[in-house]
């Protein structure tokens, strides 16, 4: 968080590149953490963060300073992550039409992506979160991993607060079930 964020944003809106660099520095790690948790792939996350800040710079003149900047930034980053996930899904469907060698190669790359996740529990949760619906995974990531409020998650995703609560509850319930089932199978 930047000390006098409103003043920095006002300067950015006037085209001040130094102020924008300060804004980027203050939020880059948050945007990256969100992107890597949603995408489970560092290179894709870096690309999304870069595109996020390009869009922020492009659209900051129209930003309403009465809104919370972090929510606006997270909305942009989340939308770009979801676009990237949909793009991956299309690519996997296309690859499925190719020879089995291409499918095995894609599976090996995905396995490497999973191995790049940090801690063992987070890696397991991300793997299990892949079984969640897209909306449940998004809400779980924003709410539980990024520790955003229900209001912020609703603002970012465009879902109602009630829907955020329901999806969060369902995601947690499914993940508990997956973890319990996994423990029983390995125990």
Secondary structure, 3 states (H helix, E strand, C coil): CCCCHHHHHHHHHCCCHHHHHHHHHHHHHHHHHHHHHHHCCHHHHHHHHHHHHHHHHHHHHHCCCCCCHHHHHHHHHHHHHHHHHHHHHHHHHHHHCCCHHHHHHHHHHHHHHHHCCCCHHHHHHHHHHCCCCHHHHHHHHHHHHCCCCHHHHHHHHCCCHHHHHHHHHHHHHHHHHHHHHHHHHHC
